[in-house]
Amino acid sequence: MKDKTFITILAIVMVIGIGVTVGLMIHGYQLWQQISIVEMIANWG
């Protein structure tokens, strides 16, 4: 019973970790796109 609980907690932690990682990657990519667009406008001006 204790082992099953540990595995469940480990699985939840892994899922949260993956979710956070993917979220940061997507957010970082969007942020990078915004910065690159700003740089393009700045260079254009």
Rosetta constraint file for C-alpha pairs under 8 A:
AtomPair CA 1 CA 5 HARMONIC 6.39 0.50
AtomPair CA 2 CA 6 HARMONIC 6.29 0.50
AtomPair CA 3 CA 7 HARMONIC 6.21 0.50
AtomPair CA 4 CA 8 HARMONIC 6.15 0.50
AtomPair CA 5 CA 9 HARMONIC 6.18 0.50
AtomPair CA 6 CA 10 HARMONIC 6.06 0.50
AtomPair CA 7 CA 11 HARMONIC 6.06 0.50
AtomPair CA 8 CA 12 HARMONIC 6.24 0.50
AtomPair CA 9 CA 13 HARMONIC 6.15 0.50
AtomPair CA 10 CA 14 HARMONIC 6.14 0.50
AtomPair CA 11 CA 15 HARMONIC 6.17 0.50
AtomPair CA 12 CA 16 HARMONIC 6.15 0.50
AtomPair CA 13 CA 17 HARMONIC 5.98 0.50
AtomPair CA 14 CA 18 HARMONIC 6.08 0.50
AtomPair CA 15 CA 19 HARMONIC 6.04 0.50
AtomPair CA 16 CA 20 HARMONIC 6.07 0.50
AtomPair CA 17 CA 21 HARMONIC 6.11 0.50
AtomPair CA 18 CA 22 HARMONIC 6.07 0.50
AtomPair CA 19 CA 23 HARMONIC 5.99 0.50
AtomPair CA 20 CA 24 HARMONIC 6.06 0.50
AtomPair CA 21 CA 25 HARMONIC 6.16 0.50
AtomPair CA 22 CA 26 HARMONIC 6.14 0.50
AtomPair CA 23 CA 27 HARMONIC 6.02 0.50
AtomPair CA 24 CA 28 HARMONIC 5.76 0.50
AtomPair CA 25 CA 29 HARMONIC 6.02 0.50
AtomPair CA 26 CA 30 HARMONIC 6.23 0.50
AtomPair CA 27 CA 31 HARMONIC 6.07 0.50
AtomPair CA 28 CA 32 HARMONIC 6.01 0.50
AtomPair CA 29 CA 33 HARMONIC 6.18 0.50
AtomPair CA 30 CA 34 HARMONIC 6.25 0.50
AtomPair CA 31 CA 35 HARMONIC 6.20 0.50
AtomPair CA 32 CA 36 HARMONIC 6.07 0.50
AtomPair CA 33 CA 37 HARMONIC 6.13 0.50
AtomPair CA 34 CA 38 HARMONIC 6.19 0.50
AtomPair CA 35 CA 39 HARMONIC 6.17 0.50
AtomPair CA 36 CA 40 HARMONIC 6.15 0.50
AtomPair CA 37 CA 41 HARMONIC 6.28 0.50
AtomPair CA 38 CA 42 HARMONIC 6.10 0.50
AtomPair CA 39 CA 43 HARMONIC 6.01 0.50
AtomPair CA 40 CA 44 HARMONIC 6.01 0.50
AtomPair CA 41 CA 45 HARMONIC 6.15 0.50
